[in-house]
Amino acid sequence: MTPHTDPQAGAAVKAADRAHVFHSWSAQELIDPLAVAGAEGSYFWDYDGNRYLDFSSGLVFTNIGYQHPKVVAAIQEQAARLTTFAPAFAVEARSEAARLIAERTPGDLDKIFFTNGGADAIEHAVRMARIHTGRAKVMSAYRSYHGGTQQAINMTGDPRRWASDSGTAGVVHFWAPYLYRSRFYAETEQQECERALEHLETTIAFEGPGTVAAIVLESIPGTAGIMVPPRGYLAGVRDLCDKYGIVFILDEVMSGFGRTGEWFAADLFEVTPDLMTFAKGVNSGYVPLGGVAISGRIAETFGKRPYPGGLTYSGHPLACAAAVATINVMAEEGVVANAAVVGAQVIEPGLRELASRHPSVGEVRGVGMFWALELVKNRETREPLVPYNAVGEANAPMAAFASAAKARGLWPFVNMNRTHVVPPCTVSEAEAKEGLAALDAALAVADEYVS
């Protein structure tokens, strides 16, 4: 679709937004949201005709890009047939979505509890774990994000938690592996893995193993910086959970449904959790949907005992129809394989080449369509380009970098001192190269702040 200009319409959209919309995670008077006129594939555009290559995938959810005709048609057909129905009934779209998801989840995660998004998936997974074990505490990592609802935000391990942290949510945080900024004085991935597991087991011991219901980890942390865990780490956590009778929950809200070049990031590490949360890519974000994939052992707890939880829109037919169509599109069009191939053959070598030329790039890390560049002031000292949780003038270097990317038609995903490279999993080689060229120009602006 060719963007057309209509500044007057854009101004009206913007005015209504500024008058009435309260935006997430924002100081309302300091933001200037772009008025979006349309989107298709890997691109979106504004009312002035400016087109952007979306290297954010929305909020890392448009895994098959915008406006895929088969998914749009499936939503339209479902709306004509049955727009909505209560969750206590068996509905074709809901049943088929659950079947297709269960076919792809690892191990025996064959029961699917549908939610409206990722945060409430985490809420329900934790509730299931607490009831199953009869224990109260939940352990999660620093440098993590699990959602904006009360339990999920308290489990989050970054500054977004601070304003809501009541200290009474039963959450214990620990350090997960991150060799570039190791908390364990490690020099190799193996050392980082071993020491991180030792730290985790020590924390469990001092908290009291009999008090811990669940350990919750993002299979690969998303907005915290896409730190791919070293080989053996997730398997080691699985072993610790088995040793102490703790439920192992993997959060695949960002890393699931093709993002890493596998259906789920857990497949990269050959690990099966007891519970796995998902959302976002399950239907490319076309209609809100999330869920918990449940193992046989956990499901058995609620075989004759009611599960004390539910949602009015659990397994909403429109959302599930979108999921069915999305999963079928991904299978038919080789979307997961595309994410793996373009990631390995274009994105990764392209990012490493940029890193070799730009002193502002401290580290490149990722897999598939899930990458991050760590931006630094000094490669030798690894001083971040901006301070932790920087705002205002302190964040000027990252703001300048983001503005430079947008000026070159690239919409970046920036968070603290990182830029994430997370295009749709359907991105073509040509589009990936286009994005890398724009990123190259924007990094030249970041280089100006290197000392």
Legacy VTK file of the C-alpha trace (Angstrom):
# vtk DataFile Version 3.0
C-alpha trace
ASCII
DATASET POLYDATA
POINTS 451 float
0.000 0.000 0.000
1.304 3.431 -0.940
1.070 6.028 1.854
-0.950 9.122 1.009
-0.805 12.450 2.769
-3.631 13.934 4.814
-2.103 16.297 7.384
-5.497 17.623 8.429
-6.712 14.157 9.396
-3.439 13.521 11.184
-3.815 16.712 13.178
-7.328 15.683 14.252
-6.104 12.258 15.394
-3.263 13.857 17.306
-5.526 16.448 18.942
-7.997 13.797 20.146
-5.148 11.691 21.467
-3.602 14.569 23.399
-6.989 15.562 24.804
-8.183 12.149 25.948
-5.679 9.254 25.735
-3.627 8.438 28.832
-0.455 6.699 27.617
1.439 3.840 29.260
4.764 4.425 31.030
4.764 8.138 30.176
4.769 11.608 31.674
1.655 12.724 29.833
2.697 16.321 29.153
6.168 15.385 27.883
5.274 12.971 25.092
4.603 13.580 21.414
3.046 10.410 19.957
3.194 9.919 16.201
-0.207 9.799 14.486
-0.174 6.589 12.424
-2.205 6.449 9.229
-1.606 2.833 8.218
0.687 -0.156 8.134
1.490 -3.159 5.971
4.120 -5.858 6.241
7.255 -4.478 7.877
6.308 -0.804 7.431
3.964 1.828 8.835
3.429 5.463 7.881
2.094 8.747 9.190
-0.377 11.232 7.746
2.398 13.290 6.192
3.413 10.357 4.008
6.554 9.451 5.974
7.149 5.697 5.911
9.072 3.798 8.607
10.639 0.353 8.610
9.474 -1.043 11.940
12.462 -2.531 13.761
10.312 -2.674 16.921
7.582 -5.013 15.615
5.114 -2.733 17.381
6.005 -3.760 20.920
7.737 -6.943 19.740
4.483 -8.592 18.703
3.887 -8.207 14.952
5.790 -11.418 14.212
4.102 -11.812 10.810
4.043 -8.083 10.083
1.058 -5.777 9.743
-2.220 -6.553 7.971
-1.501 -10.083 6.785
-4.499 -10.731 4.489
-5.131 -14.298 5.714
-5.306 -13.229 9.346
-7.463 -10.202 8.562
-9.829 -12.472 6.605
-9.971 -14.976 9.485
-10.968 -12.227 11.933
-13.651 -10.985 9.525
-15.012 -14.497 8.975
-15.115 -15.227 12.707
-16.878 -11.922 13.383
-19.547 -12.831 10.839
-19.969 -16.283 12.374
-19.628 -15.777 16.150
-18.141 -12.591 17.545
-17.962 -13.654 21.183
-19.012 -16.345 23.612
-18.495 -17.088 27.300
-15.347 -19.041 28.189
-17.198 -21.979 29.843
-18.323 -23.300 26.445
-16.445 -25.254 23.790
-15.996 -22.997 20.766
-14.282 -24.086 17.548
-11.801 -21.196 17.282
-10.804 -21.579 20.944
-10.399 -25.356 20.709
-8.380 -25.165 17.505
-6.109 -22.416 18.814
-5.392 -24.481 21.931
-4.673 -27.555 19.833
-2.273 -25.733 17.507
-0.418 -24.118 20.410
-0.153 -27.400 22.322
1.261 -29.085 19.219
4.167 -26.652 19.301
4.914 -26.268 22.999
7.731 -28.408 24.398
7.190 -31.589 26.387
3.753 -32.200 27.883
2.583 -28.591 28.018
-0.693 -29.709 26.481
-3.325 -27.743 28.415
-3.845 -24.097 27.472
-5.409 -21.477 29.734
-6.172 -18.372 27.693
-5.734 -14.834 29.019
-5.981 -11.372 27.486
-2.226 -10.742 27.409
1.163 -11.538 28.854
0.872 -9.845 32.244
-2.261 -11.721 33.261
-0.685 -14.930 31.929
2.101 -14.403 34.476
-0.446 -13.628 37.195
-2.255 -16.912 36.584
0.904 -18.992 36.181
2.097 -17.789 39.591
-1.314 -18.477 41.120
-1.240 -22.024 39.731
2.265 -22.583 41.109
1.355 -21.311 44.569
-1.721 -23.491 44.790
0.095 -26.526 43.390
2.957 -26.264 45.898
1.202 -24.678 48.869
4.111 -22.218 49.039
4.115 -18.429 48.814
7.409 -17.068 47.487
8.264 -16.478 43.847
11.816 -15.949 42.598
12.590 -13.872 39.513
15.649 -12.216 38.039
16.979 -8.709 38.068
17.101 -7.368 34.499
13.711 -8.828 33.638
10.235 -7.672 32.677
7.072 -9.683 33.272
4.196 -7.214 32.852
2.370 -4.250 34.308
-0.214 -5.876 36.603
0.425 -6.085 40.336
2.141 -9.466 40.720
3.867 -9.204 37.335
5.315 -5.750 37.962
6.596 -6.819 41.377
8.362 -9.736 39.699
9.946 -7.390 37.163
13.613 -6.700 37.785
14.059 -3.206 36.365
13.067 0.367 37.371
9.527 -0.031 36.099
8.879 -1.998 39.294
10.019 0.625 41.771
6.899 2.800 41.974
4.664 -0.232 42.556
6.949 -2.331 44.752
5.058 -2.819 48.001
7.603 -5.253 49.417
4.709 -7.588 50.250
4.298 -9.461 46.953
6.343 -12.474 48.038
8.990 -11.890 45.357
12.704 -12.586 45.772
15.054 -11.312 43.070
18.350 -12.880 42.043
21.061 -12.296 39.432
20.789 -14.234 36.186
23.810 -14.702 33.872
25.010 -11.712 31.823
28.692 -12.090 31.034
29.183 -8.606 29.570
28.303 -7.093 32.951
28.928 -10.128 35.135
27.984 -9.985 38.809
30.091 -13.103 39.357
33.512 -11.887 38.122
33.332 -14.506 35.382
35.614 -14.479 32.360
33.917 -17.178 30.255
30.370 -18.251 29.487
30.972 -21.498 31.362
32.112 -19.649 34.476
29.144 -17.288 34.237
26.750 -20.224 33.958
28.256 -22.177 36.850
28.487 -19.178 39.161
24.980 -17.955 38.336
23.568 -21.390 39.164
25.571 -21.506 42.402
24.239 -18.058 43.319
20.679 -19.164 42.584
20.965 -22.336 44.666
22.492 -20.372 47.542
19.621 -17.897 47.379
17.109 -20.754 47.451
18.892 -22.231 50.480
18.858 -18.970 52.420
15.227 -18.223 51.531
14.217 -21.759 52.530
13.446 -24.222 49.707
10.149 -25.151 51.329
8.925 -21.557 51.013
9.537 -21.125 47.260
6.628 -21.886 44.932
8.184 -20.933 41.604
11.206 -19.644 39.757
10.182 -17.441 36.834
12.557 -16.572 34.013
12.220 -15.105 30.561
13.714 -17.792 28.322
15.651 -14.929 26.755
15.112 -11.591 28.526
13.440 -9.095 26.211
13.323 -5.408 27.089
16.001 -6.000 29.740
18.528 -6.431 26.945
18.146 -9.766 25.103
20.799 -11.574 27.145
20.858 -15.067 25.640
21.590 -17.408 28.572
24.727 -19.521 28.351
24.331 -23.136 27.338
23.378 -25.193 30.378
21.860 -22.405 32.455
18.162 -23.083 31.868
18.789 -26.822 32.169
20.536 -26.118 35.473
17.564 -24.110 36.723
15.299 -26.981 35.677
17.438 -29.338 37.788
17.283 -27.014 40.813
13.517 -26.795 40.542
13.260 -30.577 40.430
15.643 -30.902 43.387
13.640 -28.586 45.623
10.094 -29.206 44.385
9.816 -25.740 42.851
7.628 -24.988 39.820
9.678 -23.765 36.834
7.907 -21.048 34.823
9.305 -19.767 31.535
8.030 -16.437 30.208
7.907 -16.675 26.397
5.741 -13.597 25.857
8.451 -11.895 23.781
10.622 -14.816 22.722
7.821 -17.128 21.577
6.206 -17.886 18.241
9.192 -17.691 15.922
10.998 -14.686 17.353
14.210 -16.669 17.996
14.066 -18.836 14.862
12.305 -21.593 16.831
8.660 -21.803 17.834
9.775 -21.129 21.396
13.140 -20.060 22.785
12.968 -23.009 25.202
13.528 -25.221 22.149
16.965 -23.658 21.664
17.987 -24.962 25.082
16.039 -28.253 25.035
14.274 -27.380 28.279
10.673 -27.987 29.278
9.219 -25.871 32.099
6.200 -26.764 34.222
4.325 -23.687 33.048
5.000 -21.420 30.072
3.413 -18.047 29.419
2.825 -16.601 25.960
1.114 -13.663 24.229
2.187 -11.134 21.554
3.327 -13.291 18.617
0.626 -15.939 19.132
-1.564 -13.911 16.762
0.849 -11.119 15.843
-1.006 -8.822 18.218
-3.980 -8.478 15.883
-6.453 -9.099 18.746
-5.290 -9.195 22.395
-4.497 -12.753 23.497
-2.170 -14.509 25.919
-2.078 -17.696 27.864
-0.422 -20.293 30.039
0.675 -23.665 28.677
0.318 -26.165 31.520
2.116 -29.450 32.139
0.274 -32.622 33.040
1.592 -32.491 36.600
0.194 -29.014 37.239
-3.039 -29.674 35.348
-3.667 -32.725 37.537
-3.820 -30.458 40.602
-6.984 -28.960 39.167
-8.460 -32.173 37.794
-11.063 -32.428 40.570
-10.314 -29.209 42.354
-11.626 -26.002 40.776
-9.015 -23.555 39.590
-9.856 -20.282 41.377
-9.311 -17.958 38.473
-10.725 -16.895 35.136
-11.406 -14.036 32.771
-14.555 -12.941 30.977
-12.716 -12.895 27.652
-10.595 -16.021 28.164
-10.197 -17.559 24.718
-12.143 -14.814 22.954
-13.271 -16.192 19.564
-11.903 -13.270 17.531
-8.523 -13.490 19.242
-8.396 -17.267 18.883
-9.402 -17.133 15.223
-6.527 -14.711 14.689
-4.214 -17.135 16.496
-5.311 -20.068 14.354
-4.731 -18.081 11.171
-1.385 -16.713 12.397
-0.009 -20.111 13.381
-1.148 -21.594 10.068
0.430 -18.715 8.142
3.684 -19.192 10.032
3.691 -22.889 9.164
2.646 -22.472 5.527
4.987 -19.582 4.758
8.039 -20.798 6.668
8.077 -17.774 8.956
10.015 -19.465 11.763
12.674 -20.663 9.333
12.841 -17.184 7.800
13.558 -15.682 11.205
16.388 -18.171 11.703
17.918 -17.778 8.231
17.692 -13.985 7.869
18.843 -13.623 11.451
21.902 -15.795 10.940
22.804 -14.711 7.402
21.909 -10.997 7.386
21.105 -9.520 10.808
23.889 -11.068 12.858
26.787 -10.483 10.415
25.413 -7.024 9.658
25.277 -6.037 13.319
28.752 -7.433 13.995
30.118 -5.469 11.057
28.515 -2.301 12.424
30.047 -3.032 15.821
33.491 -3.284 14.250
33.165 0.275 12.908
31.199 2.086 15.603
32.940 2.677 18.951
29.547 3.291 20.590
28.681 -0.407 20.257
29.941 -2.366 23.238
28.312 -5.708 22.542
26.084 -7.445 19.980
23.899 -10.293 21.222
20.826 -12.199 20.125
19.390 -14.896 17.887
16.818 -15.071 15.086
14.870 -11.800 14.978
15.772 -10.975 18.585
18.898 -8.784 18.883
20.310 -5.968 20.988
23.205 -3.563 20.684
24.668 -2.413 23.992
25.707 1.212 23.547
28.653 2.551 25.554
30.666 5.701 26.083
33.866 3.730 26.393
34.494 0.202 25.132
37.388 -0.402 27.477
35.567 0.530 30.686
32.148 -0.497 29.325
30.627 2.681 30.727
27.034 2.844 29.423
26.176 5.516 26.893
23.632 6.860 29.396
23.298 6.206 33.145
20.980 3.506 34.437
17.351 4.658 34.172
18.417 7.996 32.686
15.791 10.644 31.934
15.803 14.169 30.547
19.186 15.628 29.654
21.010 12.581 31.004
19.293 10.527 28.308
20.196 12.945 25.494
22.598 10.575 23.679
19.958 7.852 23.356
17.327 10.407 22.326
19.661 11.737 19.638
20.339 8.209 18.400
16.609 7.403 18.208
15.865 10.665 16.386
18.609 9.950 13.854
17.149 6.515 13.148
13.645 7.890 12.635
14.971 10.626 10.342
16.319 7.833 8.116
13.029 5.944 8.010
13.825 3.390 10.723
11.638 3.058 13.828
13.944 1.752 16.568
13.249 0.070 19.896
15.444 1.840 22.455
15.533 1.054 26.156
18.069 2.559 28.551
21.476 2.155 26.848
20.370 -0.396 24.296
18.767 -0.493 20.914
16.884 -3.660 20.117
16.753 -5.025 16.583
13.443 -6.891 16.516
11.831 -6.623 13.055
8.915 -8.853 12.057
9.895 -12.496 11.627
8.711 -12.163 8.021
11.321 -9.478 7.260
13.041 -9.977 3.898
16.789 -9.853 3.317
16.343 -6.566 1.444
14.350 -5.029 4.305
16.882 -6.239 6.854
19.706 -4.653 4.877
17.705 -1.431 4.569
17.315 -1.352 8.334
20.985 -2.046 8.932
21.951 0.841 6.624
19.715 3.247 8.562
21.092 1.899 11.825
24.614 2.523 10.546
23.823 6.202 10.028
22.138 6.518 13.446
25.098 4.904 15.219
27.322 7.609 13.777
25.327 10.033 15.960
25.830 7.815 19.030
29.562 7.739 18.251
29.686 11.484 18.869
29.130 10.848 22.577
31.964 8.321 22.917
34.817 9.441 25.147
LINES 1 452
451 0 1 2 3 4 5 6 7 8 9 10 11 12 13 14 15 16 17 18 19 20 21 22 23 24 25 26 27 28 29 30 31 32 33 34 35 36 37 38 39 40 41 42 43 44 45 46 47 48 49 50 51 52 53 54 55 56 57 58 59 60 61 62 63 64 65 66 67 68 69 70 71 72 73 74 75 76 77 78 79 80 81 82 83 84 85 86 87 88 89 90 91 92 93 94 95 96 97 98 99 100 101 102 103 104 105 106 107 108 109 110 111 112 113 114 115 116 117 118 119 120 121 122 123 124 125 126 127 128 129 130 131 132 133 134 135 136 137 138 139 140 141 142 143 144 145 146 147 148 149 150 151 152 153 154 155 156 157 158 159 160 161 162 163 164 165 166 167 168 169 170 171 172 173 174 175 176 177 178 179 180 181 182 183 184 185 186 187 188 189 190 191 192 193 194 195 196 197 198 199 200 201 202 203 204 205 206 207 208 209 210 211 212 213 214 215 216 217 218 219 220 221 222 223 224 225 226 227 228 229 230 231 232 233 234 235 236 237 238 239 240 241 242 243 244 245 246 247 248 249 250 251 252 253 254 255 256 257 258 259 260 261 262 263 264 265 266 267 268 269 270 271 272 273 274 275 276 277 278 279 280 281 282 283 284 285 286 287 288 289 290 291 292 293 294 295 296 297 298 299 300 301 302 303 304 305 306 307 308 309 310 311 312 313 314 315 316 317 318 319 320 321 322 323 324 325 326 327 328 329 330 331 332 333 334 335 336 337 338 339 340 341 342 343 344 345 346 347 348 349 350 351 352 353 354 355 356 357 358 359 360 361 362 363 364 365 366 367 368 369 370 371 372 373 374 375 376 377 378 379 380 381 382 383 384 385 386 387 388 389 390 391 392 393 394 395 396 397 398 399 400 401 402 403 404 405 406 407 408 409 410 411 412 413 414 415 416 417 418 419 420 421 422 423 424 425 426 427 428 429 430 431 432 433 434 435 436 437 438 439 440 441 442 443 444 445 446 447 448 449 450
